[in-house]
């Protein structure tokens, strides 16, 4: 593996959508791994999970469809989610900072530059930015729609070397592993060799807003900017540590020259 200096780590809803105790355990485990790499590599975390945390707090089993309910759940869950991150990283003497973005922030030149300057300042202070979409104010027109694309936008914003998408899948397979027992994991891949239109964006978890298609679209967004990418399972033991050691985790996507 290359010696990556700046990494955007996207943590999907599937990893932190269970009970608060389960979410805390997952985030603390990831925090522990990041703490071992923190001094040599700058991490920016893009997290999902505000809505699912709100559902946990209110004991809501079925994710609502209407925007107002989703925004209310996000408002309730965002504070809880950030509290888990803050508490987990504090155990390793690492400070975190909340950064909420909307699509409008990334399209407005002034806001784009301000967001970049703030994130860079946090990194210089050895503070880990925890970024999420600002679901409470986002509307259907400006909503990112999923945090895979948000992670790609942030990767380009901060000129990251690597984007890691942690999900509940072990990586990119030659066919859907949920449907085919003989599906094989592809360890290295070039995004230009994949026809993304072959993937169904509706195949996603109930608590997520994306799917595997959005992950491939995110990688396509950053590939021409010289940013490598990895899709891996956050449930795999020491996944982040192993990415920075032997690299034999998930699927590695080379940036396009």
N, C-alpha and C positions, 0 to 999 in steps of 0.2 A: 504494500500500500504506500501511496505517496504520503509525505508528511504534511497533512492538512493543518492549516493555521486558523481557518474560520469555517465553522460548520453550522448549517441550519438543520436542526433536528425537529421533524414533525411527528407529534404523538397523536395517534388517531383515537377517536371515540371508543372504538372497540376495545382499547386497552384500559380505559378508565371510565367505563360506563356502568360498572357493577355497583355494589354498595360502597359507601364512603370508606369503610375499612379496607376493602379490596383496592379501591382507587389509591388510597394512601400507601398501601404496601407496594403497589406497582411504581408509583412516583418516587417513593423513597429508594427503591431498588435502582431506578434509573439515575436518581440523584447521586447515589453512591458510586455508580460507574463513572458518571461525568466528573465527580470530584477528583478522581484519579488522573483525569486527563486535562483538567481545567487550567492548569498553569502553562501547558504547552499549546493548548488549542482553545480558541474562543468559541463558545457555544451560544447560539441563539435558538431558543425553543419556540416553536409554533405549536400551540396546543388546541385540541378540540376538547369537548367535555363539559362546557358550561351548561348546556341544555340538559344533558343527562344528569349532571349533579343537581340541577333544579328539580328534575323528576324524582331523584332519590329523596330529596328533602321533603317534597310534598307527597311522596308515595304515589306518584303517577306511573302507571304501568304502560300505557299506550302513548306514544309520542303524538302530540296534537299536529294538525295540518295547518291551522290558521296562523298567520304571521304574528298577531298580537299575543297569542298564548306562548308561542315559541320565544318571543322577545321577553315576555314576563318570566319564563322559566330561566332564560339566559341571565336576566338581571339577578335572580335569586341564586342561581348556581355559580355565577362568575366569582363572587366573593369567596364562596366555599372552595372553589377550585384553586384560586390564587393562595388561599390560606394553606392548602395542602402543599403546594409548591414551596411556599415560604418556610413552612415548618420543616419540610423534608431537607431542603438545602441548608437550613440553619444548623442542622445537626453536623454538617461538614464545614461550618464557618464560611458559607458562601451566601452572599446577598443576591436577591432577585428583584426585578422591577417589572411591573405590569405595563404592557404597551397594547392599546386597543387601536385597531386600524379598520378603515372601510375602503371600499374600492375607490371612492372619491379621493381619499388621501393619496392613493398611488397614481391617480391620473392628473392631479393638480401639481404643477411643477414646484410651487413654493412649499406645499405640504409634504411632497415627496422628499425634497431636500431637508426639510426640518425633521422628518422622521428618521432619515439617514443620519443626520448630525446627532440626534438624541441617542440613537442606538449605538453609534460609534463612541459617544461619550460614556455610555454605560459600560461598554466593553473595556474602555481604557481605565475605568474605575474597578475593573474585575467584577462587575455585576452582571449577572445573566439576565438578559431580557426575556420575559415570558410573553409571547405575542399571541393574541387571539383576535378574531374578527369582532368588531363592536356590534354584536347582534342586537343590542338594545335600540340602537338608532338606525341600523341598516334597514333599507327597504328592499323589496323585490328587485327594483331597478339597479341598485348599487351593491347588492349583496354578493359576496364572493361566491357563495353557493357551496363551497367546500374548502377546507383548510389545506388541501393539497395544492391548489392554485395559489392560495395565500403564501404557502411556504416557498413556492417557486418565485413569486413576486418579491418576497423578502430576500431570497437568495440572490436575486439580481440586484436588489436595492443595496445590499451590504457587500456585494462582490465576493460572495462565499466561494470557497474551494470545493465544498462538498455539501450535498443535500441528502439527508437520511430520512426516509419515510418509514416509521415503525408502525406496523399494523398487526392484524391477527393472522396474516398469511405469511408463509415462509419465504416468499419472494415471487418471482415471475415464472409461471409454468408454461409448458407448451400447449396445455389445455386446462380448462377449469378443474382444479383438484377437488372441488366440492361435488362435482358430477362424475369425474372419471378417476377410478382407482389407479390407472396406469399413467397419470399425469406426471411429467418429469420436471424437476426444477432446473431452470436455466441459470447457470452461475454467472456468466458474463454476457452482455448484450449491447447491441448498438440500437438506439431508439429509431434510427432511420430505416432499420430493417423490419420494423413492425408496422402493420397497418392498424392504426388505433381505431379506425372506424369499424373494425371487426368486433370490437368489444361493446358490450351492452352496459350503458351507464346506469340502468335500473338494478343491476346486480350489486347490491350493497347491503350492509347491515341495517337493521331497523333504526339504530341510533345514529348512524352516520348519514351524511348528506351526499357523499361522493360514491365511489366505487372504484374498481381497478382501472377503469377507463380514465378517471380524473387523475390518477397517479401517473399514468403514462403521458397524459396531456401535460402534467406539471413538469415531468422530465423533459419532454419535448420543448417546453418553454425555456428551460435553462441550458439545454445541451449546447446550443450554438454560442453561448456566452462563456464556454470553457469550464463549466461546472459539472463535475462528476456527480453521480447519484447512486444511491443504494436503497432498495426496498427489502425490508427484512421483518421478521416477527419479533415484536417486543416481548413475547412470551418465551422466547428462546433464552436460555441461561447466559448471562453476561454478554448479550448481543453487542452492545456498544463497545465494550472492552475488546471483544474479539474482532470487531471491524477494524480497530486500530492496531491489532497485533497480526493475526494470520490472514485476516480478510475473508475467511471462509464462512461468511454469513450472508444469507439472502442472495439477491441478484445485483451485480455491479453493472452500472450503465456508464460506459465511457462517454465523455464529452465529445462532441463532433468537432473535428479540426476545421 
